[in-house]
Protein backbone atom coordinates (compact mmCIF):
# COMPACT_ATOMS: atom_id res chain seq x y z
CA UNK A 1 0.00 0.00 0.00
CA UNK A 2 2.86 2.41 0.72
CA UNK A 3 3.91 2.17 -2.94
CA UNK A 4 0.55 3.18 -4.39
CA UNK A 5 0.91 6.92 -3.83
CA UNK A 6 4.43 7.23 -5.34
CA UNK A 7 3.38 5.09 -8.32
CA UNK A 8 0.26 7.18 -8.89
CA UNK A 9 2.27 10.40 -8.66
CA UNK A 10 4.89 9.08 -11.11
CA UNK A 11 2.18 8.04 -13.59
CA UNK A 12 0.43 11.39 -13.23
CA UNK A 13 3.67 13.32 -13.89
CA UNK A 14 4.51 11.08 -16.86
CA UNK A 15 1.01 11.31 -18.29
CA UNK A 16 0.89 15.08 -17.92
CA UNK A 17 4.31 15.51 -19.53
CA UNK A 18 3.54 13.15 -22.44
CA UNK A 19 -0.13 13.95 -22.96
CA UNK A 20 0.33 15.66 -26.34
CA UNK A 21 2.51 12.83 -27.68
CA UNK A 22 0.20 10.10 -26.38
CA UNK A 23 -3.11 11.76 -27.37
CA UNK A 24 -2.87 10.84 -31.06
CA UNK A 25 -1.83 7.22 -30.59
CA UNK A 26 -4.18 4.28 -30.94
CA UNK A 27 -3.92 3.03 -27.36
CA UNK A 28 -6.32 2.65 -24.47
CA UNK A 29 -4.64 5.48 -22.58
CA UNK A 30 -4.92 7.74 -25.66
CA UNK A 31 -8.64 6.97 -25.89
CA UNK A 32 -9.02 7.89 -22.22
CA UNK A 33 -7.14 11.17 -22.79
CA UNK A 34 -9.38 12.04 -25.74
CA UNK A 35 -12.46 11.22 -23.63
CA UNK A 36 -11.05 13.51 -20.94
CA UNK A 37 -10.70 16.26 -23.57
CA UNK A 38 -14.41 16.25 -24.41
CA UNK A 39 -15.93 15.44 -21.03
CA UNK A 40 -15.72 16.89 -17.57
CA UNK A 41 -16.84 13.53 -16.19
CA UNK A 42 -13.43 11.86 -16.67
CA UNK A 43 -10.73 13.47 -14.56
CA UNK A 44 -6.97 13.14 -14.86
CA UNK A 45 -7.06 11.15 -11.61
CA UNK A 46 -9.54 8.74 -13.23
CA UNK A 47 -7.13 8.20 -16.12
CA UNK A 48 -4.27 7.60 -13.69
CA UNK A 49 -6.38 5.05 -11.81
CA UNK A 50 -7.15 3.21 -15.05
CA UNK A 51 -3.48 3.26 -16.05
CA UNK A 52 -2.49 1.74 -12.69
CA UNK A 53 -5.07 -1.03 -13.20
CA UNK A 54 -3.87 -1.74 -16.77
CA UNK A 55 -0.25 -1.79 -15.64
CA UNK A 56 -0.88 -4.13 -12.71
CA UNK A 57 -3.14 -6.41 -14.74
CA UNK A 58 -0.61 -6.58 -17.55
CA UNK A 59 2.20 -7.49 -15.18
CA UNK A 60 0.17 -10.26 -13.57
CA UNK A 61 -0.97 -11.82 -16.83
CA UNK A 62 2.53 -11.66 -18.30
CA UNK A 63 4.04 -13.25 -15.19
CA UNK A 64 1.41 -15.99 -15.18
CA UNK A 65 1.93 -16.70 -18.88
CA UNK A 66 5.70 -16.86 -18.52
CA UNK A 67 5.42 -19.18 -15.51
CA UNK A 68 3.15 -21.47 -17.52
CA UNK A 69 5.54 -21.49 -20.49
CA UNK A 70 8.52 -22.33 -18.29
CA UNK A 71 6.58 -25.07 -16.51
CA UNK A 72 5.57 -26.67 -19.82
CA UNK A 73 9.08 -26.41 -21.25
CA UNK A 74 10.53 -28.11 -18.17
CA UNK A 75 7.94 -30.88 -18.43
CA UNK A 76 8.61 -31.41 -22.16
CA UNK A 77 12.37 -31.42 -22.82
CA UNK A 78 11.85 -32.22 -26.52
CA UNK A 79 9.83 -29.02 -26.97
CA UNK A 80 12.36 -27.09 -24.89
CA UNK A 81 15.11 -28.27 -27.24
CA UNK A 82 13.13 -27.10 -30.28
CA UNK A 83 12.67 -23.68 -28.69
CA UNK A 84 16.36 -23.50 -27.79
CA UNK A 85 17.37 -24.48 -31.33
CA UNK A 86 15.15 -21.76 -32.82
CA UNK A 87 16.46 -19.10 -30.45
CA UNK A 88 20.03 -20.11 -31.30
CA UNK A 89 19.24 -20.04 -35.02
CA UNK A 90 17.52 -16.64 -34.92
CA UNK A 91 19.74 -14.82 -32.44
CA UNK A 92 23.00 -16.72 -32.75
CA UNK A 93 25.62 -15.57 -30.31
CA UNK A 94 24.21 -12.07 -29.75
CA UNK A 95 24.57 -11.00 -26.16
CA UNK A 96 22.22 -8.02 -26.41
CA UNK A 97 18.86 -8.12 -28.13
CA UNK A 98 17.38 -5.01 -29.71
CA UNK A 99 13.67 -4.51 -30.14
CA UNK A 100 12.24 -2.09 -32.67
MOPAC internal coordinates of N, CA, C and O (Angstrom, degrees):
PM7 1SCF
backbone

  N    0.0000 0     0.00 0     0.00 0    0    0    0
  C    1.4480 1     0.00 0     0.00 0    1    0    0
  C    1.5282 1   111.17 1     0.00 0    2    1    0
  O    1.2310 1   120.04 1   146.85 1    3    2    1
  N    1.3233 1   117.53 1   -33.15 1    3    2    1
  C    1.4621 1   119.60 1  -177.50 1    5    3    2
  C    1.5254 1   112.04 1   -68.01 1    6    5    3
  O    1.2310 1   120.14 1   164.10 1    7    6    5
  N    1.3313 1   117.33 1   -15.90 1    7    6    5
  C    1.4655 1   120.70 1  -179.99 1    9    7    6
  C    1.5199 1   113.06 1   -89.59 1   10    9    7
  O    1.2310 1   119.93 1   166.97 1   11   10    9
  N    1.3118 1   117.73 1   -13.03 1   11   10    9
  C    1.4593 1   120.59 1  -175.30 1   13   11   10
  C    1.5235 1   111.45 1   -64.21 1   14   13   11
  O    1.2310 1   119.63 1   133.34 1   15   14   13
  N    1.3025 1   118.32 1   -46.66 1   15   14   13
  C    1.4668 1   121.11 1  -177.00 1   17   15   14
  C    1.5358 1   111.10 1   -63.70 1   18   17   15
  O    1.2310 1   118.76 1   130.73 1   19   18   17
  N    1.3429 1   119.97 1   -49.27 1   19   18   17
  C    1.4699 1   118.11 1   178.22 1   21   19   18
  C    1.5315 1   112.64 1   -61.84 1   22   21   19
  O    1.2310 1   119.72 1   143.20 1   23   22   21
  N    1.3147 1   118.14 1   -36.80 1   23   22   21
  C    1.4667 1   120.87 1   178.76 1   25   23   22
  C    1.5198 1   109.70 1   -65.83 1   26   25   23
  O    1.2310 1   120.16 1   134.08 1   27   26   25
  N    1.3243 1   117.29 1   -45.92 1   27   26   25
  C    1.4670 1   120.28 1   178.48 1   29   27   26
  C    1.5305 1   110.99 1   -60.54 1   30   29   27
  O    1.2310 1   120.20 1   137.64 1   31   30   29
  N    1.3208 1   117.23 1   -42.36 1   31   30   29
  C    1.4663 1   120.10 1  -179.58 1   33   31   30
  C    1.5359 1   111.00 1   -66.00 1   34   33   31
  O    1.2310 1   120.27 1   140.15 1   35   34   33
  N    1.3265 1   117.10 1   -39.85 1   35   34   33
  C    1.4700 1   120.86 1   177.34 1   37   35   34
  C    1.5294 1   110.11 1   -62.12 1   38   37   35
  O    1.2310 1   120.48 1   133.34 1   39   38   37
  N    1.3268 1   116.68 1   -46.66 1   39   38   37
  C    1.4636 1   120.73 1  -179.64 1   41   39   38
  C    1.5286 1   110.07 1   -63.09 1   42   41   39
  O    1.2310 1   120.23 1   138.39 1   43   42   41
  N    1.3030 1   117.17 1   -41.61 1   43   42   41
  C    1.4670 1   120.38 1  -179.60 1   45   43   42
  C    1.5284 1   110.84 1   -63.84 1   46   45   43
  O    1.2310 1   120.05 1   136.85 1   47   46   45
  N    1.3377 1   117.51 1   -43.15 1   47   46   45
  C    1.4720 1   120.47 1   177.53 1   49   47   46
  C    1.5218 1   110.91 1   -63.11 1   50   49   47
  O    1.2310 1   120.94 1   135.51 1   51   50   49
  N    1.3459 1   115.80 1   -44.49 1   51   50   49
  C    1.4651 1   120.70 1  -179.19 1   53   51   50
  C    1.5199 1   110.72 1   -64.36 1   54   53   51
  O    1.2310 1   120.47 1   134.52 1   55   54   53
  N    1.3134 1   116.70 1   -45.48 1   55   54   53
  C    1.4553 1   121.61 1  -179.73 1   57   55   54
  C    1.5219 1   110.68 1   -62.20 1   58   57   55
  O    1.2310 1   120.24 1   134.54 1   59   58   57
  N    1.2963 1   117.14 1   -45.46 1   59   58   57
  C    1.4656 1   121.05 1  -179.51 1   61   59   58
  C    1.5265 1   110.62 1   -63.14 1   62   61   59
  O    1.2310 1   120.17 1   137.77 1   63   62   61
  N    1.3202 1   117.28 1   -42.23 1   63   62   61
  C    1.4615 1   120.94 1  -178.86 1   65   63   62
  C    1.5259 1   112.07 1   -69.30 1   66   65   63
  O    1.2310 1   119.97 1   146.53 1   67   66   65
  N    1.3255 1   117.66 1   -33.47 1   67   66   65
  C    1.4686 1   121.81 1  -175.32 1   69   67   66
  C    1.5220 1   114.12 1  -104.02 1   70   69   67
  O    1.2310 1   120.00 1  -170.08 1   71   70   69
  N    1.3222 1   117.61 1     9.92 1   71   70   69
  C    1.4574 1   120.21 1  -172.61 1   73   71   70
  C    1.5281 1   112.59 1   -57.37 1   74   73   71
  O    1.2310 1   119.45 1   136.58 1   75   74   73
  N    1.3071 1   118.65 1   -43.42 1   75   74   73
  C    1.4636 1   120.66 1  -179.05 1   77   75   74
  C    1.5267 1   111.19 1   -64.25 1   78   77   75
  O    1.2310 1   120.43 1   138.00 1   79   78   77
  N    1.3228 1   116.78 1   -42.00 1   79   78   77
  C    1.4650 1   120.84 1  -179.33 1   81   79   78
  C    1.5228 1   111.29 1   -67.99 1   82   81   79
  O    1.2310 1   120.29 1   141.61 1   83   82   81
  N    1.3173 1   117.04 1   -38.39 1   83   82   81
  C    1.4566 1   122.28 1  -175.48 1   85   83   82
  C    1.5321 1   111.78 1   -78.67 1   86   85   83
  O    1.2310 1   120.21 1   148.03 1   87   86   85
  N    1.3299 1   117.21 1   -31.97 1   87   86   85
  C    1.4694 1   122.98 1  -172.32 1   89   87   86
  C    1.5319 1   113.06 1   -51.91 1   90   89   87
  O    1.2310 1   119.35 1   142.01 1   91   90   89
  N    1.3054 1   118.84 1   -37.99 1   91   90   89
  C    1.4566 1   121.55 1  -174.10 1   93   91   90
  C    1.5249 1   114.07 1   -94.40 1   94   93   91
  O    1.2310 1   120.09 1  -172.63 1   95   94   93
  N    1.3063 1   117.43 1     7.37 1   95   94   93
  C    1.4654 1   120.92 1   177.58 1   97   95   94
  C    1.5295 1   109.43 1   -82.15 1   98   97   95
  O    1.2310 1   121.05 1   -10.95 1   99   98   97
  N    1.3109 1   115.60 1   169.05 1   99   98   97
  C    1.4553 1   120.58 1   176.89 1  101   99   98
  C    1.5325 1   108.81 1  -105.79 1  102  101   99
  O    1.2310 1   121.03 1  -113.17 1  103  102  101
  N    1.3262 1   115.64 1    66.83 1  103  102  101
  C    1.4569 1   121.71 1  -179.60 1  105  103  102
  C    1.5303 1   109.46 1  -127.29 1  106  105  103
  O    1.2310 1   121.03 1   -14.12 1  107  106  105
  N    1.2945 1   115.63 1   165.88 1  107  106  105
  C    1.4672 1   119.61 1   178.44 1  109  107  106
  C    1.5221 1   110.48 1   -62.21 1  110  109  107
  O    1.2310 1   120.43 1   137.22 1  111  110  109
  N    1.3261 1   116.79 1   -42.78 1  111  110  109
  C    1.4648 1   120.01 1  -179.59 1  113  111  110
  C    1.5300 1   109.99 1   -63.30 1  114  113  111
  O    1.2310 1   119.91 1   140.21 1  115  114  113
  N    1.3379 1   117.78 1   -39.79 1  115  114  113
  C    1.4654 1   120.89 1   178.24 1  117  115  114
  C    1.5291 1   110.96 1   -62.67 1  118  117  115
  O    1.2310 1   120.59 1   139.80 1  119  118  117
  N    1.3256 1   116.48 1   -40.20 1  119  118  117
  C    1.4718 1   119.58 1   177.47 1  121  119  118
  C    1.5327 1   110.50 1   -63.39 1  122  121  119
  O    1.2310 1   120.50 1   140.71 1  123  122  121
  N    1.3247 1   116.65 1   -39.29 1  123  122  121
  C    1.4656 1   119.88 1   177.52 1  125  123  122
  C    1.5257 1   110.79 1   -64.84 1  126  125  123
  O    1.2310 1   120.26 1   139.43 1  127  126  125
  N    1.3292 1   117.10 1   -40.57 1  127  126  125
  C    1.4710 1   120.63 1   178.99 1  129  127  126
  C    1.5232 1   109.95 1   -63.29 1  130  129  127
  O    1.2310 1   120.43 1   135.75 1  131  130  129
  N    1.3267 1   116.78 1   -44.25 1  131  130  129
  C    1.4752 1   119.66 1   179.14 1  133  131  130
  C    1.5288 1   110.63 1   -64.74 1  134  133  131
  O    1.2310 1   119.71 1   143.38 1  135  134  133
  N    1.3180 1   118.16 1   -36.62 1  135  134  133
  C    1.4697 1   120.92 1   176.20 1  137  135  134
  C    1.5249 1   109.82 1   -64.92 1  138  137  135
  O    1.2310 1   120.58 1   141.39 1  139  138  137
  N    1.3110 1   116.50 1   -38.61 1  139  138  137
  C    1.4674 1   121.83 1   177.11 1  141  139  138
  C    1.5313 1   110.38 1   -62.52 1  142  141  139
  O    1.2310 1   120.68 1   143.73 1  143  142  141
  N    1.3434 1   116.31 1   -36.27 1  143  142  141
  C    1.4637 1   121.06 1  -179.23 1  145  143  142
  C    1.5297 1   112.49 1   -63.29 1  146  145  143
  O    1.2310 1   120.16 1   147.34 1  147  146  145
  N    1.3146 1   117.31 1   -32.66 1  147  146  145
  C    1.4709 1   120.10 1  -173.79 1  149  147  146
  C    1.5279 1   113.24 1  -106.86 1  150  149  147
  O    1.2310 1   120.19 1  -179.44 1  151  150  149
  N    1.3208 1   117.24 1     0.56 1  151  150  149
  C    1.4600 1   119.23 1  -177.18 1  153  151  150
  C    1.5185 1   110.66 1  -138.95 1  154  153  151
  O    1.2310 1   121.38 1   -39.24 1  155  154  153
  N    1.3173 1   114.96 1   140.76 1  155  154  153
  C    1.4681 1   117.53 1   174.34 1  157  155  154
  C    1.5302 1   111.06 1   -91.62 1  158  157  155
  O    1.2310 1   120.72 1  -176.19 1  159  158  157
  N    1.3270 1   116.23 1     3.81 1  159  158  157
  C    1.4547 1   121.34 1   178.82 1  161  159  158
  C    1.5340 1   112.16 1   -79.80 1  162  161  159
  O    1.2310 1   120.35 1   150.83 1  163  162  161
  N    1.3271 1   116.93 1   -29.17 1  163  162  161
  C    1.4667 1   121.95 1  -176.67 1  165  163  162
  C    1.5255 1   108.93 1  -104.34 1  166  165  163
  O    1.2310 1   120.80 1   -69.71 1  167  166  165
  N    1.3161 1   116.08 1   110.29 1  167  166  165
  C    1.4594 1   120.68 1  -177.23 1  169  167  166
  C    1.5303 1   110.86 1   -89.36 1  170  169  167
  O    1.2310 1   121.03 1   -12.74 1  171  170  169
  N    1.3151 1   115.63 1   167.26 1  171  170  169
  C    1.4561 1   120.72 1   175.28 1  173  171  170
  C    1.5276 1   110.21 1   -61.22 1  174  173  171
  O    1.2310 1   120.46 1   142.35 1  175  174  173
  N    1.3250 1   116.73 1   -37.65 1  175  174  173
  C    1.4703 1   120.20 1   177.01 1  177  175  174
  C    1.5277 1   111.56 1   -63.23 1  178  177  175
  O    1.2310 1   120.06 1   144.26 1  179  178  177
  N    1.3328 1   117.48 1   -35.74 1  179  178  177
  C    1.4682 1   120.93 1   176.09 1  181  179  178
  C    1.5295 1   110.51 1   -62.28 1  182  181  179
  O    1.2310 1   120.82 1   136.60 1  183  182  181
  N    1.3225 1   116.04 1   -43.40 1  183  182  181
  C    1.4640 1   120.56 1   179.41 1  185  183  182
  C    1.5183 1   110.34 1   -63.70 1  186  185  183
  O    1.2310 1   120.38 1   137.73 1  187  186  185
  N    1.3194 1   116.89 1   -42.27 1  187  186  185
  C    1.4656 1   121.01 1   177.88 1  189  187  186
  C    1.5253 1   109.86 1   -61.02 1  190  189  187
  O    1.2310 1   120.22 1   135.97 1  191  190  189
  N    1.3163 1   117.18 1   -44.03 1  191  190  189
  C    1.4730 1   120.33 1   178.58 1  193  191  190
  C    1.5249 1   111.28 1   -59.26 1  194  193  191
  O    1.2310 1   120.47 1   136.14 1  195  194  193
  N    1.3286 1   116.71 1   -43.86 1  195  194  193
  C    1.4637 1   120.46 1   178.77 1  197  195  194
  C    1.5191 1   110.86 1   -63.52 1  198  197  195
  O    1.2310 1   120.41 1   138.49 1  199  198  197
  N    1.3203 1   116.83 1   -41.51 1  199  198  197
  C    1.4670 1   121.56 1  -179.94 1  201  199  198
  C    1.5271 1   109.99 1   -62.01 1  202  201  199
  O    1.2310 1   120.03 1   137.33 1  203  202  201
  N    1.3218 1   117.54 1   -42.67 1  203  202  201
  C    1.4674 1   121.19 1   177.85 1  205  203  202
  C    1.5285 1   109.96 1   -60.30 1  206  205  203
  O    1.2310 1   120.33 1   136.98 1  207  206  205
  N    1.3263 1   116.98 1   -43.02 1  207  206  205
  C    1.4694 1   120.63 1   179.46 1  209  207  206
  C    1.5241 1   110.41 1   -63.84 1  210  209  207
  O    1.2310 1   119.87 1   133.27 1  211  210  209
  N    1.3373 1   117.85 1   -46.73 1  211  210  209
  C    1.4644 1   121.09 1   179.40 1  213  211  210
  C    1.5249 1   110.91 1   -60.32 1  214  213  211
  O    1.2310 1   120.67 1   136.65 1  215  214  213
  N    1.3149 1   116.33 1   -43.35 1  215  214  213
  C    1.4597 1   121.09 1  -178.83 1  217  215  214
  C    1.5254 1   110.72 1   -63.25 1  218  217  215
  O    1.2310 1   120.63 1   131.25 1  219  218  217
  N    1.3260 1   116.41 1   -48.75 1  219  218  217
  C    1.4654 1   119.99 1  -178.94 1  221  219  218
  C    1.5283 1   110.82 1   -65.31 1  222  221  219
  O    1.2310 1   120.21 1   137.32 1  223  222  221
  N    1.3196 1   117.20 1   -42.68 1  223  222  221
  C    1.4607 1   120.31 1   179.98 1  225  223  222
  C    1.5199 1   110.78 1   -64.63 1  226  225  223
  O    1.2310 1   120.31 1   139.78 1  227  226  225
  N    1.3168 1   117.01 1   -40.22 1  227  226  225
  C    1.4600 1   120.46 1   178.70 1  229  227  226
  C    1.5120 1   112.28 1   -64.40 1  230  229  227
  O    1.2310 1   120.49 1   140.51 1  231  230  229
  N    1.3225 1   116.67 1   -39.49 1  231  230  229
  C    1.4656 1   119.74 1   178.90 1  233  231  230
  C    1.5163 1   110.70 1   -64.76 1  234  233  231
  O    1.2310 1   120.49 1   137.30 1  235  234  233
  N    1.3108 1   116.66 1   -42.70 1  235  234  233
  C    1.4615 1   120.53 1  -177.09 1  237  235  234
  C    1.5249 1   111.11 1   -67.01 1  238  237  235
  O    1.2310 1   120.12 1   135.60 1  239  238  237
  N    1.3167 1   117.38 1   -44.40 1  239  238  237
  C    1.4594 1   119.45 1  -178.85 1  241  239  238
  C    1.5187 1   111.29 1   -67.81 1  242  241  239
  O    1.2310 1   120.42 1   142.80 1  243  242  241
  N    1.3243 1   116.80 1   -37.20 1  243  242  241
  C    1.4681 1   119.98 1   177.71 1  245  243  242
  C    1.5207 1   110.32 1   -65.53 1  246  245  243
  O    1.2310 1   120.45 1   135.33 1  247  246  245
  N    1.3244 1   116.75 1   -44.67 1  247  246  245
  C    1.4659 1   120.14 1   179.78 1  249  247  246
  C    1.5272 1   111.02 1   -62.97 1  250  249  247
  O    1.2310 1   120.40 1   138.36 1  251  250  249
  N    1.3169 1   116.84 1   -41.64 1  251  250  249
  C    1.4625 1   120.65 1   179.50 1  253  251  250
  C    1.5250 1   110.83 1   -65.00 1  254  253  251
  O    1.2310 1   120.60 1   136.82 1  255  254  253
  N    1.3210 1   116.45 1   -43.18 1  255  254  253
  C    1.4684 1   120.70 1   178.69 1  257  255  254
  C    1.5161 1   111.03 1   -62.14 1  258  257  255
  O    1.2310 1   120.32 1   133.35 1  259  258  257
  N    1.3160 1   116.99 1   -46.65 1  259  258  257
  C    1.4669 1   120.49 1  -179.33 1  261  259  258
  C    1.5283 1   110.93 1   -63.84 1  262  261  259
  O    1.2310 1   119.89 1   140.79 1  263  262  261
  N    1.3188 1   117.81 1   -39.21 1  263  262  261
  C    1.4617 1   120.42 1   178.06 1  265  263  262
  C    1.5322 1   110.25 1   -63.12 1  266  265  263
  O    1.2310 1   120.72 1   139.14 1  267  266  265
  N    1.3284 1   116.23 1   -40.86 1  267  266  265
  C    1.4608 1   119.90 1   178.03 1  269  267  266
  C    1.5231 1   112.11 1   -65.00 1  270  269  267
  O    1.2310 1   120.49 1   138.45 1  271  270  269
  N    1.3210 1   116.67 1   -41.55 1  271  270  269
  C    1.4705 1   120.55 1   178.60 1  273  271  270
  C    1.5208 1   110.43 1   -62.39 1  274  273  271
  O    1.2310 1   120.14 1   132.69 1  275  274  273
  N    1.3168 1   117.33 1   -47.31 1  275  274  273
  C    1.4646 1   120.69 1   179.82 1  277  275  274
  C    1.5246 1   110.52 1   -61.85 1  278  277  275
  O    1.2310 1   120.04 1   136.76 1  279  278  277
  N    1.3135 1   117.53 1   -43.24 1  279  278  277
  C    1.4618 1   121.08 1   179.72 1  281  279  278
  C    1.5326 1   110.69 1   -59.40 1  282  281  279
  O    1.2310 1   120.65 1   134.04 1  283  282  281
  N    1.3368 1   116.36 1   -45.96 1  283  282  281
  C    1.4702 1   119.76 1  -179.84 1  285  283  282
  C    1.5251 1   111.94 1   -66.59 1  286  285  283
  O    1.2310 1   120.52 1   140.97 1  287  286  285
  N    1.3297 1   116.61 1   -39.03 1  287  286  285
  C    1.4684 1   118.93 1   178.73 1  289  287  286
  C    1.5299 1   111.27 1   -64.64 1  290  289  287
  O    1.2310 1   120.10 1   141.25 1  291  290  289
  N    1.3095 1   117.42 1   -38.75 1  291  290  289
  C    1.4654 1   120.78 1   178.40 1  293  291  290
  C    1.5317 1   110.31 1   -66.55 1  294  293  291
  O    1.2310 1   120.56 1   143.06 1  295  294  293
  N    1.3063 1   116.54 1   -36.94 1  295  294  293
  C    1.4686 1   120.69 1  -179.02 1  297  295  294
  C    1.5316 1   112.98 1   -76.40 1  298  297  295
  O    1.2310 1   120.24 1   162.40 1  299  298  297
  N    1.3262 1   117.14 1   -17.60 1  299  298  297
  C    1.4696 1   121.90 1  -177.25 1  301  299  298
  C    1.5317 1   110.08 1  -130.29 1  302  301  299
  O    1.2310 1   120.23 1  -100.07 1  303  302  301
  N    1.3286 1   117.16 1    79.93 1  303  302  301
  C    1.4618 1   121.02 1  -176.13 1  305  303  302
  C    1.5328 1   113.78 1   -57.94 1  306  305  303
  O    1.2310 1   119.76 1   150.29 1  307  306  305
  N    1.3286 1   118.06 1   -29.71 1  307  306  305
  C    1.4645 1   119.98 1   178.52 1  309  307  306
  C    1.5294 1   110.96 1   -66.07 1  310  309  307
  O    1.2310 1   120.51 1   140.41 1  311  310  309
  N    1.3228 1   116.62 1   -39.59 1  311  310  309
  C    1.4653 1   120.60 1   177.21 1  313  311  310
  C    1.5259 1   109.63 1   -70.18 1  314  313  311
  O    1.2310 1   120.67 1   138.27 1  315  314  313
  N    1.3247 1   116.32 1   -41.73 1  315  314  313
  C    1.4662 1   120.29 1   176.70 1  317  315  314
  C    1.5241 1   110.13 1   -54.88 1  318  317  315
  O    1.2310 1   120.11 1   135.69 1  319  318  317
  N    1.3215 1   117.39 1   -44.31 1  319  318  317
  C    1.4635 1   121.11 1  -178.76 1  321  319  318
  C    1.5287 1   111.07 1   -63.29 1  322  321  319
  O    1.2310 1   120.34 1   140.70 1  323  322  321
  N    1.3319 1   116.96 1   -39.30 1  323  322  321
  C    1.4636 1   120.18 1   177.46 1  325  323  322
  C    1.5289 1   111.07 1   -63.11 1  326  325  323
  O    1.2310 1   120.93 1   137.53 1  327  326  325
  N    1.3266 1   115.83 1   -42.47 1  327  326  325
  C    1.4676 1   120.35 1   178.06 1  329  327  326
  C    1.5291 1   109.65 1   -63.51 1  330  329  327
  O    1.2310 1   120.25 1   134.35 1  331  330  329
  N    1.3205 1   117.13 1   -45.65 1  331  330  329
  C    1.4620 1   121.19 1   179.81 1  333  331  330
  C    1.5271 1   111.07 1   -60.83 1  334  333  331
  O    1.2310 1   120.47 1   137.01 1  335  334  333
  N    1.3287 1   116.70 1   -42.99 1  335  334  333
  C    1.4648 1   120.65 1   178.78 1  337  335  334
  C    1.5284 1   111.46 1   -61.79 1  338  337  335
  O    1.2310 1   120.36 1   139.07 1  339  338  337
  N    1.3350 1   116.91 1   -40.93 1  339  338  337
  C    1.4655 1   119.60 1   179.71 1  341  339  338
  C    1.5202 1   111.52 1   -68.12 1  342  341  339
  O    1.2310 1   120.37 1   138.06 1  343  342  341
  N    1.3221 1   116.90 1   -41.94 1  343  342  341
  C    1.4701 1   120.16 1   177.52 1  345  343  342
  C    1.5208 1   109.85 1   -60.81 1  346  345  343
  O    1.2310 1   120.40 1   135.14 1  347  346  345
  N    1.3268 1   116.85 1   -44.86 1  347  346  345
  C    1.4676 1   120.62 1   178.63 1  349  347  346
  C    1.5312 1   111.01 1   -61.64 1  350  349  347
  O    1.2310 1   120.57 1   139.25 1  351  350  349
  N    1.3306 1   116.52 1   -40.75 1  351  350  349
  C    1.4617 1   120.62 1  -178.65 1  353  351  350
  C    1.5286 1   110.96 1   -67.41 1  354  353  351
  O    1.2310 1   120.24 1   137.34 1  355  354  353
  N    1.3220 1   117.14 1   -42.66 1  355  354  353
  C    1.4645 1   121.22 1  -175.75 1  357  355  354
  C    1.5246 1   111.57 1   -77.00 1  358  357  355
  O    1.2310 1   120.04 1   136.07 1  359  358  357
  N    1.3177 1   117.54 1   -43.93 1  359  358  357
  C    1.4618 1   120.65 1  -173.36 1  361  359  358
  C    1.5152 1   113.96 1  -102.22 1  362  361  359
  O    1.2310 1   119.93 1   165.36 1  363  362  361
  N    1.3114 1   117.74 1   -14.64 1  363  362  361
  C    1.4599 1   120.49 1   178.25 1  365  363  362
  C    1.5060 1   112.26 1    57.40 1  366  365  363
  O    1.2310 1   121.16 1    47.37 1  367  366  365
  N    1.3185 1   115.38 1  -132.63 1  367  366  365
  C    1.4651 1   119.78 1  -177.27 1  369  367  366
  C    1.5236 1   112.74 1  -102.13 1  370  369  367
  O    1.2310 1   120.19 1  -158.36 1  371  370  369
  N    1.3264 1   117.23 1    21.64 1  371  370  369
  C    1.4687 1   120.71 1   177.97 1  373  371  370
  C    1.5248 1   109.46 1   -62.31 1  374  373  371
  O    1.2310 1   121.34 1   -45.53 1  375  374  373
  N    1.3094 1   115.04 1   134.47 1  375  374  373
  C    1.4603 1   118.88 1   176.81 1  377  375  374
  C    1.5258 1   111.53 1   -91.16 1  378  377  375
  O    1.2310 1   120.78 1   148.49 1  379  378  377
  N    1.3205 1   116.12 1   -31.51 1  379  378  377
  C    1.4659 1   120.88 1   179.93 1  381  379  378
  C    1.5211 1   108.85 1  -116.66 1  382  381  379
  O    1.2310 1   121.03 1   -47.13 1  383  382  381
  N    1.3149 1   115.63 1   132.87 1  383  382  381
  C    1.4563 1   121.06 1   176.96 1  385  383  382
  C    1.5051 1   109.50 1  -100.82 1  386  385  383
  O    1.2310 1   120.38 1   -40.65 1  387  386  385
  N    1.3188 1   116.89 1   139.35 1  387  386  385
  C    1.4602 1   121.81 1   177.32 1  389  387  386
  C    1.5094 1   108.53 1  -113.75 1  390  389  387
  O    1.2310 1   121.47 1   -43.02 1  391  390  389
  N    1.3416 1   114.80 1   136.98 1  391  390  389
  C    1.4521 1   120.51 1   179.89 1  393  391  390
  C    1.5160 1   108.57 1  -116.28 1  394  393  391
  O    1.2310 1   120.41 1   -49.34 1  395  394  393
  N    1.3027 1   116.82 1   130.66 1  395  394  393
  C    1.4721 1   120.54 1   178.35 1  397  395  394
  C    1.5017 1   111.00 1   -90.22 1  398  397  395
  O    1.2310 1   120.10 1   180.00 1  399  398  397

